[in-house]
Amino acid sequence: MTAYWECLRAIVAREWLRFVQQRSRFLSALVRPLLWLVVFAAGFRAALGIAIIEPYDTYITYETWIVPGLACMILLFNGMQGSLSMVYDREMGSMRVLLTSPLPRSFLLASKLLATALISLLQVYAFLGIAWLYGVQPPPMGLLAALPALLLVALLLSALGLLLSNGIRQLENFAGVMNFVIFPMFFLSSALYPLWKMREASEWLYWICAANPFTHAVELVRFALYERLNPTALGICLALTLLFALLSVLSFNPQHAALRRAA
């Protein structure tokens, strides 16, 4: 048991040191959602009225609506960035060195996912703190109640990023592949608009958004921030996290970089 704990501690410490040494990573993670909150939301505040829908008990501002989606956007970008570090580690060989450990591969990859998720949570709560000062103030207990939901969503998106990275054999291909994942997942979700707004615009667009895993991640966090549980979103997020994590372990191949160099 001590070996497992030391391994987990070392992987988390390594990710933390990498994060501390890359201060621009922290700033970029905050600048992106803050631009959406301050600039984009201000432009759409008058054009979009948000009706009284769960989990809200009254009419809300557009800024209030998009904050949970922007928090999940941080988790989405960090999950994909974590997969970039996995591709880099596989290219440089450090991941293959880690896999020489006698510990199960599934535990090593799960530790990597958890380390990425914990770093993401720090950035999310920094953003929520700034949003609080800006005037978007969920219940104080909601910020605590949202912690398990945010952790689950972070693990879900990190597992998805790891699964996608397993199919990327060259570091140069990463940006192109991720752009086809991040932006459709974000824009085709309830992060920016309620699903009923999507339905008013297009029925098929509504069903695409409803089937998007990121939509359920956003709704899970949105409800949790206001001290409510969305059982459907929770079940879907749990199931997808387990599925993506399992597929990631089964498809992980540290020999991809070696095969490419040999070719």
C-alpha positions as CSV (number, residue, x, y, z in Angstrom):
1,M,0.0,0.0,0.0
2,T,2.9,2.3,0.7
3,A,4.2,1.9,-2.8
4,Y,0.9,2.9,-4.3
5,W,0.7,6.0,-2.1
6,E,4.3,7.0,-2.9
7,C,3.6,6.6,-6.6
8,L,0.5,8.7,-6.5
9,R,2.3,11.4,-4.5
10,A,5.2,11.5,-6.9
11,I,2.9,11.8,-10.0
12,V,0.8,14.5,-8.4
13,A,4.0,16.4,-7.2
14,R,5.4,16.1,-10.8
15,E,2.3,17.6,-12.3
16,W,2.2,20.3,-9.6
17,L,5.9,21.3,-10.4
18,R,5.1,21.4,-14.1
19,F,2.1,23.6,-13.4
20,V,4.1,26.0,-11.1
21,Q,6.9,26.3,-13.7
22,Q,4.4,27.2,-16.4
23,R,2.7,30.3,-15.0
24,S,1.4,31.3,-18.4
25,R,-0.7,28.1,-18.3
26,F,-2.5,29.4,-15.2
27,L,-3.0,32.8,-16.7
28,S,-4.3,31.5,-20.0
29,A,-6.7,29.2,-18.2
30,L,-8.2,32.3,-16.5
31,V,-8.1,34.8,-19.3
32,R,-10.1,32.7,-21.7
33,P,-13.2,32.3,-19.5
34,L,-12.9,35.8,-18.1
35,L,-13.1,37.2,-21.6
36,W,-16.3,35.3,-22.2
37,L,-17.7,36.4,-18.9
38,V,-16.9,40.1,-19.2
39,V,-17.0,40.7,-23.0
40,F,-19.2,38.1,-24.5
41,A,-21.8,38.0,-21.8
42,A,-22.1,41.8,-21.7
43,G,-22.9,41.8,-25.4
44,F,-25.6,39.2,-25.1
45,R,-27.1,40.3,-21.8
46,A,-29.9,42.3,-23.4
47,A,-30.5,39.9,-26.3
48,L,-30.9,36.8,-24.3
49,G,-33.4,36.5,-21.5
50,I,-33.0,33.5,-19.2
51,A,-36.4,32.2,-17.9
52,I,-36.9,30.5,-14.6
53,I,-35.6,27.0,-15.0
54,E,-33.9,24.5,-12.7
55,P,-31.8,24.9,-10.7
56,Y,-32.6,28.6,-10.5
57,D,-35.6,29.9,-8.5
58,T,-35.8,33.3,-10.2
59,Y,-34.9,35.1,-13.3
60,I,-31.1,35.2,-13.7
61,T,-28.6,37.3,-15.7
62,Y,-26.8,35.8,-18.6
63,E,-23.5,36.0,-16.7
64,T,-25.0,33.8,-14.0
65,W,-26.0,31.3,-16.6
66,I,-22.7,30.9,-18.3
67,V,-20.4,30.8,-15.3
68,P,-20.9,27.0,-14.8
69,G,-20.2,26.4,-18.5
70,L,-17.1,28.5,-18.3
71,A,-15.9,26.6,-15.3
72,C,-16.3,23.4,-17.2
73,M,-14.5,25.0,-20.2
74,I,-11.5,25.3,-18.0
75,L,-11.7,21.6,-17.2
76,L,-12.2,20.8,-20.9
77,F,-9.1,22.7,-22.0
78,N,-7.0,21.4,-19.1
79,G,-8.2,17.8,-19.9
80,M,-7.0,18.2,-23.4
81,Q,-3.8,19.9,-22.4
82,G,-3.2,17.0,-20.0
83,S,-3.4,14.7,-23.0
84,L,-0.8,16.8,-24.8
85,S,1.6,16.2,-21.9
86,M,0.8,12.5,-22.2
87,V,1.8,12.6,-25.9
88,Y,4.9,14.6,-25.0
89,D,5.8,12.1,-22.2
90,R,5.3,9.2,-24.6
91,E,7.5,10.9,-27.3
92,M,10.3,11.7,-24.8
93,G,10.1,8.3,-23.2
94,S,9.4,9.3,-19.6
95,M,6.1,7.6,-19.7
96,R,7.7,4.3,-20.7
97,V,10.1,4.7,-17.8
98,L,7.2,5.2,-15.4
99,L,5.6,2.0,-16.8
100,T,8.6,0.0,-15.8
101,S,7.2,0.3,-12.3
102,P,5.8,-3.0,-10.9
103,L,2.5,-1.2,-10.2
104,P,-0.4,-1.9,-12.5
105,R,-0.7,0.3,-15.6
106,S,-4.3,1.1,-14.7
107,F,-3.1,2.6,-11.4
108,L,-0.4,4.7,-13.1
109,L,-2.8,6.1,-15.7
110,A,-5.5,6.7,-13.0
111,S,-2.9,8.6,-11.0
112,K,-2.0,10.7,-14.0
113,L,-5.7,11.5,-14.5
114,L,-6.2,12.4,-10.9
115,A,-3.1,14.7,-10.9
116,T,-4.4,16.5,-14.0
117,A,-7.9,16.8,-12.4
118,L,-6.5,18.3,-9.1
119,I,-4.6,21.0,-11.0
120,S,-7.7,21.8,-13.0
121,L,-9.7,22.3,-9.8
122,L,-7.3,25.0,-8.6
123,Q,-7.8,27.0,-11.7
124,V,-11.6,26.5,-11.6
125,Y,-11.9,27.8,-8.1
126,A,-9.6,30.8,-8.9
127,F,-12.1,31.6,-11.8
128,L,-15.1,31.2,-9.5
129,G,-13.5,33.5,-7.0
130,I,-13.0,36.2,-9.7
131,A,-16.6,35.7,-10.9
132,W,-17.8,36.1,-7.3
133,L,-16.1,39.5,-7.2
134,Y,-17.6,40.3,-10.6
135,G,-21.1,39.8,-9.1
136,V,-21.9,36.1,-10.0
137,Q,-22.4,34.7,-6.5
138,P,-23.7,31.2,-6.1
139,P,-24.6,30.1,-2.5
140,P,-21.4,29.8,-0.5
141,M,-22.3,26.2,0.4
142,G,-22.8,25.6,-3.3
143,L,-19.1,26.2,-4.0
144,L,-18.3,23.4,-1.6
145,A,-21.1,21.1,-2.9
146,A,-19.8,21.6,-6.4
147,L,-16.4,20.1,-5.5
148,P,-17.3,16.5,-6.1
149,A,-19.1,17.4,-9.3
150,L,-16.1,19.4,-10.6
151,L,-13.8,16.6,-9.7
152,L,-15.9,14.0,-11.6
153,V,-16.1,16.3,-14.6
154,A,-12.4,16.9,-14.5
155,L,-11.7,13.1,-14.4
156,L,-14.2,12.6,-17.2
157,L,-12.6,15.1,-19.5
158,S,-9.1,14.0,-18.6
159,A,-10.0,10.4,-19.4
160,L,-11.5,11.5,-22.7
161,G,-8.3,13.5,-23.5
162,L,-6.1,10.5,-22.6
163,L,-8.2,8.2,-24.8
164,L,-7.8,10.7,-27.7
165,S,-4.1,11.0,-27.1
166,N,-3.7,7.3,-27.4
167,G,-4.7,7.6,-31.1
168,I,-2.2,10.5,-31.8
169,R,1.1,9.1,-32.9
170,Q,2.8,12.4,-33.6
171,L,3.0,15.5,-31.4
172,E,2.5,17.7,-34.5
173,N,-1.0,16.3,-35.1
174,F,-2.2,17.1,-31.6
175,A,-3.5,20.7,-32.2
176,G,-5.5,19.7,-35.3
177,V,-7.2,16.8,-33.6
178,M,-8.0,18.7,-30.4
179,N,-9.6,21.6,-32.4
180,F,-12.1,19.1,-33.8
181,V,-12.9,18.0,-30.2
182,I,-12.8,21.0,-28.0
183,F,-14.8,23.6,-29.9
184,P,-17.6,21.3,-31.1
185,M,-18.0,20.0,-27.5
186,F,-18.1,23.4,-26.0
187,F,-20.3,25.2,-28.5
188,L,-22.7,22.3,-29.0
189,S,-23.6,22.1,-25.3
190,S,-25.7,24.0,-22.7
191,A,-22.6,26.0,-21.6
192,L,-23.7,29.2,-23.4
193,Y,-27.4,28.7,-24.1
194,P,-30.2,26.7,-22.4
195,L,-31.3,23.6,-24.4
196,W,-34.7,25.0,-24.9
197,K,-33.1,27.9,-26.8
198,M,-31.4,25.4,-29.0
199,R,-34.7,23.7,-29.6
200,E,-36.3,26.9,-30.6
201,A,-33.6,27.4,-33.2
202,S,-33.4,23.8,-34.5
203,E,-34.7,20.4,-33.4
204,W,-31.7,18.5,-34.8
205,L,-29.3,21.0,-33.1
206,Y,-31.1,20.4,-29.8
207,W,-30.7,16.6,-30.0
208,I,-27.0,17.0,-30.9
209,C,-26.5,19.2,-27.8
210,A,-28.6,16.8,-25.6
211,A,-26.4,13.9,-26.7
212,N,-23.1,15.8,-26.1
213,P,-21.4,14.5,-22.9
214,F,-20.1,18.0,-22.1
215,T,-23.8,19.2,-21.8
216,H,-24.3,16.7,-19.0
217,A,-21.0,17.7,-17.4
218,V,-22.1,21.4,-17.4
219,E,-25.6,20.6,-16.0
220,L,-24.1,18.5,-13.2
221,V,-21.9,21.4,-12.1
222,R,-24.7,24.0,-12.7
223,F,-27.0,22.1,-10.3
224,A,-24.3,21.4,-7.8
225,L,-23.4,25.1,-7.6
226,Y,-26.9,25.7,-6.4
227,E,-27.0,22.8,-4.0
228,R,-29.1,20.5,-6.2
229,L,-28.5,17.1,-7.7
230,N,-29.1,16.2,-11.3
231,P,-29.4,12.4,-11.2
232,T,-29.4,12.0,-15.0
233,A,-26.3,14.1,-15.5
234,L,-24.6,12.3,-12.5
235,G,-25.3,8.9,-13.9
236,I,-24.1,9.8,-17.4
237,C,-20.9,11.4,-16.2
238,L,-20.1,8.5,-13.9
239,A,-20.7,5.9,-16.7
240,L,-18.7,7.9,-19.3
241,T,-15.8,8.4,-16.9
242,L,-15.5,4.7,-16.2
243,L,-15.9,3.9,-19.9
244,F,-13.3,6.4,-21.1
245,A,-10.9,5.4,-18.4
246,L,-11.3,1.7,-19.2
247,L,-10.8,2.4,-22.9
248,S,-7.8,4.6,-22.2
249,V,-6.1,1.8,-20.2
250,L,-6.8,-0.8,-22.8
251,S,-5.7,1.3,-25.8
252,F,-2.6,2.9,-24.2
253,N,0.5,2.0,-26.2
254,P,3.8,3.6,-25.0
255,Q,5.5,2.1,-28.1
256,H,3.8,4.5,-30.5
257,A,6.7,6.9,-30.5
258,A,9.2,4.2,-30.8
259,L,7.4,2.7,-33.8
260,R,7.3,6.1,-35.5
261,R,11.0,6.7,-35.0
262,A,11.8,3.2,-36.2
263,A,9.7,3.9,-39.3
